[in-house]
Amino acid sequence: MDENTTVEANIASLQMKAECSTLSWRTEVMQFMSITEYGINELGEKYDSLQKEYDILRQDITAEISQLSSNNDGIWIERLQTLEKDMVQTLAGVEERYSQKVKLYKLH
């Protein structure tokens, strides 16, 4: 396997993890928020668990970008930066709704 193939495989793996992560956020956290029998503690645990996975994934993406930067692989860096930006945008709405749900819970 040449270096280009390895980089492409690493990026494909990160892309797949990002898709799984954002899907988990959109389905699991949003589902938890819509089901009233789940308490705020269960929702918080689910959110925290997904947040940890997300943070690890972002660290992996950052590490891969750093590795690629040393090799001046601009096209791959751009793909990873776009992937990270898309993840952040996708999850921003979920994080906002979660924050609103927590605020509402604290008011009651």
C-alpha positions in Angstrom: 0.0 0.0 0.0 1.4 3.4 -1.0 1.2 6.5 1.2 -1.6 8.0 -0.8 -3.7 4.8 -0.4 -3.0 4.8 3.4 -4.1 8.5 3.7 -7.2 7.9 1.7 -8.1 4.9 3.9 -7.5 6.9 7.0 -9.8 9.7 5.8 -12.4 7.2 4.7 -12.4 5.7 8.2 -12.7 9.1 9.8 -15.5 10.0 7.4 -17.4 6.8 8.3 -16.9 7.5 12.0 -18.1 11.1 11.6 -21.2 9.9 9.7 -22.0 7.3 12.5 -21.4 9.9 15.2 -23.6 12.6 13.6 -26.3 9.9 13.0 -26.1 8.9 16.7 -26.5 12.5 17.8 -29.4 13.1 15.5 -31.3 9.9 16.3 -30.4 9.1 19.9 -30.2 12.5 21.6 -33.2 13.8 19.6 -35.2 10.7 20.4 -34.3 10.9 24.0 -35.5 14.5 24.1 -38.8 13.6 22.5 -39.7 10.7 24.8 -41.1 12.2 28.0 -40.5 9.1 30.2 -36.7 9.6 30.1 -35.6 12.0 32.8 -33.0 14.7 32.4 -30.4 12.5 34.0 -30.7 9.8 31.4 -30.7 12.4 28.6 -27.6 14.0 30.2 -25.8 10.6 30.3 -26.6 9.9 26.7 -25.5 13.4 25.7 -22.2 13.1 27.7 -21.4 9.7 26.2 -21.9 11.0 22.7 -19.9 14.1 23.5 -16.9 12.0 24.6 -17.1 10.0 21.4 -17.3 13.2 19.4 -14.4 14.8 21.2 -12.2 11.7 20.5 -13.2 11.8 16.8 -12.3 15.5 16.5 -9.0 14.8 18.1 -8.4 12.0 15.6 -9.3 14.4 12.7 -7.0 17.1 14.2 -4.1 14.5 14.5 -4.6 13.4 10.9 -4.6 17.0 9.7 -1.4 17.6 11.6 0.2 14.6 10.0 -0.9 15.6 6.6 0.3 19.2 7.1 3.8 17.9 7.6 3.5 16.3 4.2 1.8 19.3 2.5 -1.2 17.3 1.5 -3.5 20.2 0.9 -6.4 18.3 -0.8 -6.6 15.8 2.0 -6.4 18.5 4.6 -9.2 20.4 2.9 -11.4 17.2 2.9 -10.9 16.7 6.6 -11.5 20.3 7.5 -14.7 20.2 5.5 -15.7 17.0 7.3 -15.1 18.6 10.7 -17.0 21.7 9.7 -19.9 19.6 8.5 -20.0 17.7 11.8 -19.9 20.9 13.8 -22.8 22.4 11.8 -24.9 19.2 12.0 -24.5 18.9 15.7 -25.0 22.6 16.5 -28.8 22.2 16.2 -28.8 19.2 18.4 -26.7 20.9 21.0 -29.0 24.0 20.9 -32.1 21.9 21.5 -30.4 19.9 24.3 -29.4 23.2 26.0 -33.0 24.5 25.7 -34.3 21.3 27.1 -32.0 21.5 30.1 -33.0 25.1 30.7 -36.6 24.2 30.6 -36.1 21.4 33.1 -34.3 23.7 35.5 -37.1 26.2 35.4 -39.7 23.6 36.5 
